[in-house]
Amino acid sequence: MKRLNTLAIALSLLAVFGGSLLIGQLKKPVKAPSSVLHVITVKWKADATSEQKQAALDGVKKMAAEIPGINNVWLKTIKVQPSGYHAVIAIEFRDQAALDAYGPHESHKAWEAIYLPIREQSTTHDVTN
């Protein structure tokens, strides 16, 4: 009987501890980073080949490795709007200054030489906290 009581107490404590962890996760604070997200939605030209499109996306990774202040890139499109657009490119910059330095950077210009000839249209959105 003593073992049964000990087991019941241990299971009760485990349940309380587990519940506390779950509640703690539900109240997790939301982060508001100061980095800048640069989001591009792309409509490829009708005659752009799969190889050209892939080269443009691979070029984003190359550019990100060469330009200071780029933290992360996202290149796998899950959903894109409006209808008729094909891809999303997202680049996270350390701060506004890094975004400002990106445009005139030689690596960005080299990427544009691959990207612009196959881009029919694009929209760009920049956002931060």
N, C-alpha and C positions, 0 to 999 in steps of 0.2 A: 504494500500500500504506500509505503514511504517512497519507493521508486516511482510509482504512478504519479504521486503529488509533485515530485521533483521534475518529472517529465512534463507534466501539465504546466508548471510554472515556467520552465525553460521555453516551451512552445509559445506560451502567452507573451513572454518577453521578446521572443523572436518576432512574433506577429506585430507587437507594438513598435519595435525597432524598424521593421520592414515598412510598416505604415508611415512612420515618421519620415523615412527616406523618400517614399513616394510623394508625400505631401510637400517635402522640401523641393523635389524636382518640379512639381506643379507651380511653385512660387518662384522659380528661377528668374533672376532679373534679366531683362532684355538688354542686349548690348546696343550701343549707338556709336559705332566707330567713327573716327574723324577722317578716314580714308575717303577717296572720291571714286565712285563707280562711273565708268564711261561705257554706255551700252549702245551698241549699233545694231539696227535691224537692217537686213540686206535683201534686196531683190536682185538676183543674178540676171544677166542678159540671157536671152533665150539660147544663144549659140555658145554659151560658156560650157566648157567640158568639165567632167567630174575631176579630171586631173588639175585643171586650172583652179577650180574651187578649192580643192584640197591644198594646193600650193599656197593659196591666199590664207587659208586657216593655219597651215604650218608656218607661214610667214609671221603670223601673230606671235607664235611661241618664240620664234627666232628674235623678233623685235623686242619682246618682253625680256629676253635674256640680255639684250644689249643696251637697253635704255634704263638708266638709274631711276628708281622710284616706282617701278611697276612691281606690285606685290603678287598678284595672281591674275590668271586669265581663265575664262570659261568659253568653251567653243562647241560644246555638244548641245545642239538645239533640241529642246523638248517641245516647245510651243512658241510660235511667232505670230504676231498680228501686225498689221492687218493682213487679210487674205491676199495671196499673191506674193508675199514675202517668203523667203526661203531659209534664212539663217539669222542667228543672233551671235554677236561677238561681244563679250563683256570683259573689260579690263579694269582692274582695281589699282589705283594710284595711291601712293603713300599720303599725298596731300595735294592741294590745289597747285602748288608750285611744280610738282612732278607732272601733273596734267599739262600745265602751261609749257613745260620744257619738251613734252612729247611731240607736239606738232612740228616744230622746226628741226627735230633731231634727224640726222642722216639715215638712221635705221627706219624711221617712220617713212621717210621719202622713198627709200628702197622698197618698202612694203607696198606703198601706194602704186609703184610702178607695176606690181603684180596684180594688185587688187582693183584699181580703178578701171582698167580696160575691160574687166568682166562684170563690173557692177553697173546695173541699170539704174538703180535708185537705192538710197538708204536714208534712214533717220537716225539721229544721234541724241542720246539723253545723258546728261551728267547729273549725278546726285550725291549729296553728302549730308552730314548732320551738323 
